[in-house]
C-alpha cells in the first residue's frame, strides 16, 4: 500500500469517526438559530477561518444575509443577529474578545468547537462540538495522524456542509436555487 493510500485511508477513517460523534440534537440547534437571525456574522482564524468563510458563502447561496467578521465592509452587529464563530480550542484570545463584544451587544452566538467546556463555548447561545483533534485543545476528541488541528478543520468544513444541506431541506430550496445566487462575474 502506498503512503497516499495508507494515509488517505487513515484520514478518511478519522473524519468518519469524528463526524459520527457530532450530537444530532446539537446539530439541529444551529439551523434554528441561523434561520431566526436577521443577519449572520461568520468568523474564525487560520484554516478554521477558511471553513467559516466557506460556510458564509453557502449561507449566502441559501439567501441569508451574511458578513465575514474581519471584513472591512462588515456592518455593526445588532440584537437580532447571530455570530457564527469557529473556536477550536474554545480559548483563542482575540476570538474570545470578539465573542464578548458581540454578546454585550445582545446578538446570539453560535460557537463551533472541539472543547465545549471552555469559557467561550459555555457562554454561547448555542455550542456545537465537533469532537476532533484540535490545536491546543484537550478532551474526549478523535485523535489524528495529522498535525495540529487539521482533523478539526476538515470536520468543521464537512459539518458546515451538512448544516447547509439541513438548511436547504428546511427551506425547500434545491441546488439550482443556490446556484442562481452564485457570483456571476467569473
Helices and strands as residue ranges (DSSP letters): H 3-20, H 24-36, E 40-43, H 46-61, E 66-68, E 82-86, H 93-104, E 108-113, H 119-123, E 126-129, H 150-171, H 175-179
